[in-house]
Amino acid sequence: MTDGPQDKDAGAPAKKPGRRRPPALNVRIPFFIPLWRRVLTVALIAGWAGVELFLGNPYWAMLAGGIGLFIAYEFFVGFDAEDFARGED
């Protein structure tokens, strides 16, 4: 007889904390491992935000700028080549 609840996952590997990102927001795929692809992607999105702002569409510019900031963070601040190789968060 045991005195407390048993841990069923005692031998399982530890999972990373946090929730999984929906597939549409998961940019950690093997395609983006080369640095030049990540730089080009961020530059294109930032350029698009500039075009929208130039054409007088501030809301679309903010949306593209926000996406650019998210992508820049994922590609440069939170970059871990192992995550990109596995295609996981």
C-alpha positions, -999 to 999 in steps of 0.1 A, spaced: 0 0 0 13 35 -9 8 66 12 5 91 -17 -1 95 -54 25 79 -77 41 99 -104 33 81 -137 57 102 -157 88 97 -134 109 82 -162 96 105 -190 120 132 -203 113 167 -190 92 189 -214 99 225 -220 76 248 -200 50 268 -219 23 261 -245 29 249 -280 26 276 -307 -1 271 -333 14 259 -366 7 293 -383 30 310 -358 57 284 -357 86 298 -377 111 274 -363 115 252 -393 147 239 -409 143 263 -439 153 293 -416 185 278 -403 208 298 -427 214 333 -414 208 350 -448 173 336 -450 164 350 -416 179 384 -424 161 386 -457 127 376 -442 130 403 -415 141 429 -441 112 421 -464 86 423 -437 102 456 -423 102 469 -459 66 461 -463 57 479 -432 76 509 -446 56 507 -479 23 506 -460 33 536 -439 45 555 -470 11 548 -487 -8 562 -458 -20 530 -442 -8 532 -406 -28 503 -393 -14 479 -419 20 493 -412 16 486 -375 5 450 -382 34 444 -405 58 460 -380 45 438 -352 49 407 -373 84 419 -382 93 424 -345 79 389 -336 99 373 -365 131 393 -355 128 381 -319 123 345 -330 151 345 -355 178 364 -335 170 367 -298 154 333 -292 174 314 -318 184 279 -310 196 259 -341 184 226 -324 148 239 -322 149 249 -359 164 215 -369 135 197 -351 109 222 -362 95 225 -327 91 251 -301 
